[in-house]
Amino acid sequence: MKILANDGIAPGGKQQLEAAGFEVITTKVAQEQLINYINENEIAAIIVRSATKVRKDLIDACPTLKVIGRAGVGMDNIDVEYARSKGLKVFNTPAASSASVAELVFAHLYGGVRFLHDSNRNMPLEGDSRFKELKKNYAGGRELRGKTLGIIGFGRIGQEVAKIGLGVGMNVIACTSSSEEKEVNVTLEFFNGQKVELPVKQLPMEELIAEADFITLHIPSQKEPVIGKNELQQMKDGVAIINAARGGVIDEVALIEALEDGKVSFAALDTFENEPTPALKVLMNGRVSLSPHIGAATNEAQERIGEELAEHLIKLLK
Ligand code: MLT
């Protein structure tokens, strides 16, 4: 049986599948050629990350396909319900990348409060007189410790973000859809195995956005942005926003306006509208730090994802 890992698979997962007798093909097949390729090679399962789309037309045109594995969390690139209605098995690996995404959020946060992204681009050559000027420009850095971090979306990734935030001394708050405030405990586990339970206050979105110094989003793809002009206006002056969830959850036009008029001090976008190419206004803004959707792109996360994919596929295909 052949498995096409069209957006790749980590070596550990590939080995597990091969040891179980499957042929794993890691050739990247272009989207337009995918249907032909699957049919010609009688592919039984396809593994995708976010780049490859598995839509109705492909599902209908590929009768050999029995399983779709999503190497990651978001299933917005797959017509999941349709595939299931046609008898295909569809699964993802929801927990394997949470820690990596959360760490990327903090990479962006620390980079933002110390202007690393902008200073990297502006370092002068030897003898350039702008050195002093730059030092002055970047003098007003901020510490994260003691500031309020607002998390919109308190699932696996949101909770991992909360743990790091609490660990570095932030006041962490999270969104709830209920109108009442409540508290949930998250467990911080230290390197020596010691565990500490710490409470995170959950409050409605309008209260969270008014209180937070930094806002990070961890929600699935939405039809309409959850952060638009109105929400931006209700935020604290100088707020910073991180999006490592999905493009489209923030209205980018409104965000750029808010950056230009100083309401938002910086934004970091690992996911943005029109991926993989950010809008020019987003790309050119020195207060936007961009990364090419790499939340899950660590060796550790990919190894875990590979192993989870292999376990599911072996069970489902055998
Ligand atoms: C996910 O949904 O797992 C992430 O966005 C990472 C990815 O798509 O590769």
Boltz pocket constraint, residues with backbone or C-beta under 6 A from the ligand:
constraints:
  - pocket:
      binder: B
      contacts: [[A, 49], [A, 50], [A, 71], [A, 72], [A, 73], [A, 74], [A, 75], [A, 97], [A, 244], [A, 245], [A, 293], [A, 295], [A, 296]]
      max_distance: 6.0
